[in-house]
Amino acid sequence: MTDPSLRDRAVQLYDAFTHEHRDRRTLLRQMTALAGSVVAAETLIAGIAASPAAAAIIDPADKRLDAGMRTGTEAGKPARAYFASLKGGKSKRGVVLVVHENRGLTPHIQDVARRMALEGFIAIAPDLLAPQGGTPADEDAARTLIGTVDYDLALAQARSFADKARRLPRSSGKVGIIGFCWGGAFVNRMAVAGGVDAGVSYYGPAPAPAEATKVTVPLVLQLAGKDTRVAQTAEPWVAALKAAGKPVEAFIYPGVDHAFNNDTAGVRYDKAAADLAWGRTTAFLHKRLDA
C-alpha cells in the first residue's frame, strides 16, 4: 500500500465499517472499487484490520507478573476482568482500569494491561461485554454486541471494580482509567459520571460540551491528527473543558490514524506516536495515582 491517497481512503472506509456498523459485504464492495479487484481489496483490508494472531509484546507467562482472568459479579451482573501486577514489592501502587475497544476484551488489550503492570501499576481490564456472555471470538460479532451494551450498567461495573481496587492491600487507594476508541469514549463518560481519580482517553468520541462542567478529574486526551471523525467531538470537548477550568491536556499526533497505538492494527499503527503517547500517559498516571 504505497500510494498515500489510496491508503488514506482505504483507512477511511475501514473506519466507517468498524464504527458506523456497516456490513462487511459493503466494505468489500467499496474496497474492490478502490483497489481494482477483490484480491487487492482483501489485501487492503488485511493490512488495516487488527490481527488477532499478532504476537504479544509482553508474554502472558512473564514471570515478573501475576496475571490472569477473574470472574465474578459487579453491580449485580456477571463480570469478568483481566488482572495484572508486578510480583513482590512493598510499595503501594496506583490502580489503572484498561478499557477495551469496540471489539471487546481482546488479547491485545490484555497485553496493554500487562504493559501497564510493568510500569508499576495494578492493571484491571474489564470485559464490559460480560453481562452479555463475554467477548466473542468473532470481531464482527463483538462490534455488533458492543452496540447493545447497557451503558449505565457498564459505568456501574467499572465504578465497582474501582471501588474494590482501592481496598486492595497493595493499592495506593487511587484509581485511574485508560481507554482506546470505544474505551476512550468510555473514559470521557466515566470522567463525567465519577468514580476514578484520573483518566486518559485515546481517540475516543467525546460527550456533549455541556457535560464538561460535571467533570471532576484531570484528563489527558491522545488524539490522531488524521482522525477527523473523532475530532468532530473531541475539539469542542477540549474547548469546553478548558472554558470550565477543568484540568485537561490534549495531545494531537500529526499524520497518524485512529488506532495509532494498536500494534496489531497494521498500517494504522505508528510506533513513534504510540511510544510518545505512552510515555506521557504513564507519567501522568504516576503523578496522579502513586502513593
N, C-alpha and C positions, 0 to 999 in steps of 0.2 A: 504494500500500500504506500507507494512513493509519491503519488500526486496529492499535495496537501488539500486541495479543494475537494477531491474525491473522498479523502479520509474524513474531512470535517463534515461533509454531507452524510457520509455513512454513519458517523458517530451521532449526528442529529437524529437520523432515522431510528437508530437503535435506542437512543434515549427516549424518543417518543413511544417506541414499543414497550420499553420497560416501565415507564412512568405514567403513560396515558392509557394503559390497558388495551392496547391494540393487539390483534391476534397475530400469531406467527406467520400465517399464510400471507397476510398483508405485508408484513415485514419482508418476507422472501420476495414477493412480487415487486416491492419498491426497490429492494437491493438489486434485483435482477435488472430492472430498468436502468439503474445507476451503473452497474458493473458490466452489463452486456451479456451475461449468461448466468444460468443457475449455479454452475460450478464456481464461477467468480464471486457470485453473491454469497454462497455458503462460506467461501474463504474469507470474505469481508466480515461476515458475522462472527466466524470463529476467531478472528483477530481482535474483535472488540469485546465479545462476551467474556464474562468472568469464567475462569476454568476451575471447576470443582477438583480437578486432578492436580492442580498446581501444588508444588511442594511447599510445606510449611517453612517459615523462616525459623521458628523455634520448635524443635522436636517435641511432640506431645509427651514423650517419655523423658524429657530433660530432667536429669537427676537433681538439678538445683531447685526444682519446683514441686510443690504439692498442687496437683491439678486434676480436675475431673468433673464429671457431670453429677448434679444432685437434683433430686426431685422432691416435691412436697406440695404444700398448699400456701398460697398467698392471696389475701383479700377474698378468702372463701372459695377459691377456684384452683384447679390444678396448676402447678408451677414447675418450672424446670430452668436450671441455670448452670452455666459452666463456671467453676471457681478456679482461680489460680493465684498462688502466692509463693514467695520465697520460703524455703525451709529454714528453720532456725532463726537466730537473732532475737534480741530482746527489745529492740526499739519498736515504738508504736508506729503504725503505718496508716496512711490515708487509704480510703476505700474508693474505688472507681467502678461505677456501673458502665459497662460497654454495651451500647445498644446497636443492634444489627440493622442492616439494610432491608429492602423490601423482599429479599429472598430468605429472610429468617436467620436463625442461628446456624450459620454455615461453618465449615471447618476454618475458613479464613477469619471469621470473627472470633472463633476460639483461639486462633493464633494471635490475633491482636490482643486478646486478654492475657495470653502468656507473655507477650512483649511488655505489656503494662506491668505485669508482676515482676519481670526482671528489672523494671525501672524503680522498683521498691514500693509498689502499691499492692493492696489486696484487690484483685480484679474479680468482678462478678458480671458475667454476660448472660442476662435473662433471655429465655426464649419466649417472646411475647405472643407467640402462637400456641403456647402450651395449653391454654383453655380450650383450644380448638383441635387438640390432639397432637400438637407439636409441629415443628418444621418438617414438611415433607421433603423427600429426596429430590423430587422433580421441581426445578426452579420456577417453571411457569405456574405450577400448582401453588407454590409458595406465594408468588406475586398475586395470584387470584385470592388466596386466603387472606393476605395482608389487608386487602380492601374490605374485609368483613370484620376486622378487629373492633372490639368494643373499646374505644379509646379511653373512656373513663376507667374501665377495669384495668387496662394496661398501665395507666398512670398510678392507679391504686396499688397494683402489684409492684411496680418499680419503687414506689414510696415504702411499701412493706419490706422489700429487700433492703432498702437504705436504712430503715429504722432498725432492723435486726443487725445489720452490719455495723452500726455504730456501737453495738454492745459486744462485738467480738473481742476476745481477750487481747489480741494484738492490734486492734483498731485504734487510731488516733481519736475516734469519735466524730470524724468529719468525712463526708461523702461527696464525691464529685460524680459527674456523668459526662460521658463522651459518646457521640453517636455519628453515624455515617448515612447520608442520603435520607431514607425514611427515618433512621435513627437520629440524624441531625435535626430533622423537623421535631422529633420527639424531645430532644434536648431543649429546644426553644419552648415547647409546651410545658415541659417539666419546670423550666425557669419561671413560667407564669403561675403554675399550679403550686409550686413549693415542694419542699421535701429533700432538697440537696443543698450543698454549700457552694458549688461552682459547676459551670458547665462549659463544654467545648463541642460546638456543632460543626461538623464537616459537611459542607454543601447541602444543607438542609433547608427546604422551603420554610418560610417564616410565618408567624401568626399575623393578624391584622395589626397595623401600627398602634391602634388604640389600646392594645393589650400591654404595650411597653411599660405603662405606669405600674403594672402589677408585678413586674419582675423585681425580685429581692436578692438575687445572687449575681456575682460577677460572671461575665460570659466572654468567651473567645469564639469568634466565627472564622472558620477556614473556608475560603471561597475560591472557586476556579474561575480564572479570567474569561474562559470561553463558555461558561455555563450560563447562558442568557436566561434559561428557564428559571433557575433558582434566583438569579439576580433581580428578577421582577418583583420578588417579595423580600429578598434579603436587604436590598438597598434601602427601601422605605423603613424596614425594621431597624436597621442600624441607625438611621437618622432619627427615628422616634426614640430609641433607647438613649441616644446622646442628648436629645432635647429634654428628656425626662431626667437627666442627670444620673443615669444608670451606668455602672462600671462595665464597659464593653470595649473590646478590641476586635477589629475586623481586619483580617489579612487577605488580600487578593493576590493570587499567584498567576501572573500574566502568562498567556499562551498555553494554559493547561486545561484539560477537560474535566467535567464532572467525573467523580470516582478516581481522581488522580492519586489518591492514597492507596488504592487497592492494587496490590502487586499481583493479583490473579486476573486483573481486568485488561489484559492485552495491551493494545496501543494506547489506551487511556491512562495507564499508569505512568507517572512521571517521578522517577526516583529523587531527583534534586528537590522538587517541590514537596514531595512526601517527607523527606528527611528534615527539611527546614520546618515544615508544619509540625512534625512530631517533636522536634526539639522545643519549639515554642509551646506546644501542648503540655509536655511533661514538666517544663519549667513552671508554667502557670499552675498546674495541679499541685506540684510540690509546695509552691508558695502558699496556696490556699488550704491544703489539706494536711500537711505534715504537723506532727505534734509540736 
